[in-house]
Structures are given as C-alpha cells and as structure tokens.
Amino acid sequence: MSRPADAAVLVTGASKGIGAAIAQALAADGWAVGVNYRGDADGARRTVDAIEAAGGRALAVQGDVAEGDPQALLGAVAEGLGPVLGLVNNAGVRADGLAIQMDDGDWRTVLDTNLTAPFRMTRDALRPMIRARYGRVVNVASIVGPRANAGQANYAAAKAGLIGFTKTVAAEVARRGVTINAVAPGFIETDMTADLPEGVLDLVPARRVGTPEEVAACVRFLASDDAGYVTGTTLFVDGGMSA
C-alpha cells in the first residue's frame, strides 16, 4: 500500500542536528512533518521555516517526550497536518559517567528519554497506523547499543533496549502494513559529539565523522514506500565501525 497523500509524520527532538535533518528529508519526500521540541522554540521554528521554504508543510509542536502526554503530541500533529502515519523517535539525552559513579537520577533520565519515551510514543501512534493499514516508525538508536563504550552504561543500555524493542514490536505489527526499524548512528557531527576525545576517529574505518544529512537519508528510505518489506532491522550509519 502506498502512503496516503495526507499522511503526517512526527519527528521528536527535531529542532536541530539529526532531528532537523530528518524532518527536512521527510518533508522533501512528501510527508507533512510535525517538528517536536522541548525547549528550543527558535530551532524548531528554523526547521519549520526551512521545510516551508522548500514547499513542504510543517508544524512546530512543543512537548517533553519523557514526561508529557504522547496523545497530546500526536493529536496536535493530526489536527494541524493530517493523520499521523509516521513516527521518528529521535529525541535523546546523555549523562555520561562510569557505572560505579553514576547516580540513580542520571540512569533514570537517560532511560526515560531514550527508551521509555519511544515505547510510549510508539504504543500510542500504532493504533491509527493499524487502522489505516499503513505506518512507518523509525527509532534512532546508536552504535553504542551493541558496542561497548566506557562511561555510557545508561546510554548503551537504553539504545540496546531500543534495538530490541524495535525488533519485537516490528514482528507484532508486520501483518498490519506497519514497519518498525531503527538507525544506529556512529559519530555524527552534532552538539552531542562536540566533545569527542582526541584520536577517537582512529576507531572509524572511514576516518571521519558522519553528517546529520547522511543519517536522515537512511531514515528517509526506511520511511518510504520502497521500504515496505523492510521491518525489524537496524541500519548502521557509522563509517564502518560495526563491520
């Protein structure tokens, strides 16, 4: 089944970086895009402006995915743009530290935002997708999920859990015309990787960081009609680190 012409997608954490690039890539592919943000209203506005300047449709939607009501976010996008048949769970946070020194708050914050929030958003988004017999969910995981990175026990646990969640729910809804996949970026040029230690690129076969646009291109494919038979998989965007 082809994507309905009036379909909208919600991209969480889309005010900058990877999320903004994903929002613009999906808009270029014909989706109406809900641009979610927590506090960066100016960044969300810039993302919306860029989409509209290119001839697309977009709406900024404020909300904290870790603490807010998923139905409220999805409802705002549906009311403003059309039925939400796409969801990209991109919003994420880090609170790095060795496990022996990590407090409960840093563990909980990272798990709540990076794993529990995608579960809650996906759970509530699936119902209209199943009714429509069409849906696309893409979760932004990380190379850190399957690959150890000292100092990120909370982040790695959340991203590994997100990959497992993706595979399991994909199997549950595969017969309903809904696909659920993940992308796992490596080192991408964003605010979250601005503090990379010297020499870290020696670990990357490509010997460079990736760009948000390169991640967005992979999400665009997974959200497209061309990926209708692709579900439950994780696409690594990491310059060869997972090879």
HELIX and SHEET records of a PDB file:
HELIX    1   1 GLY A   17  ALA A   28  1                                  12    
HELIX    2   2 ALA A   41  ALA A   53  1                                  13    
HELIX    3   3 PRO A   70  LEU A   81  1                                  12    
HELIX    4   4 ALA A   99  GLN A  101  5                                   3    
HELIX    5   5 ASP A  104  LEU A  111  1                                   8    
HELIX    6   6 ASP A  112  THR A  116  3                                   5    
HELIX    7   7 ALA A  117  ALA A  132  1                                  16    
HELIX    8   8 ALA A  153  VAL A  173  1                                  21    
HELIX    9   9 ALA A  174  ARG A  176  5                                   3    
HELIX   10  10 ASP A  191  THR A  193  5                                   3    
HELIX   11  11 VAL A  200  LEU A  203  5                                   4    
HELIX   12  12 PRO A  212  LEU A  222  1                                  11    
HELIX   13  13 ASP A  225  ALA A  227  5                                   3    
SHEET    1   A 7 ALA A  58  GLN A  62  0                                        
SHEET    2   A 7 ALA A  32  TYR A  37  1                                        
SHEET    3   A 7 ALA A   8  VAL A  11  1                                        
SHEET    4   A 7 VAL A  84  ASN A  89  1                                        
SHEET    5   A 7 GLY A 135  VAL A 140  1                                        
SHEET    6   A 7 VAL A 178  PRO A 185  1                                        
SHEET    7   A 7 THR A 234  VAL A 237  1                                        
END                                                                             
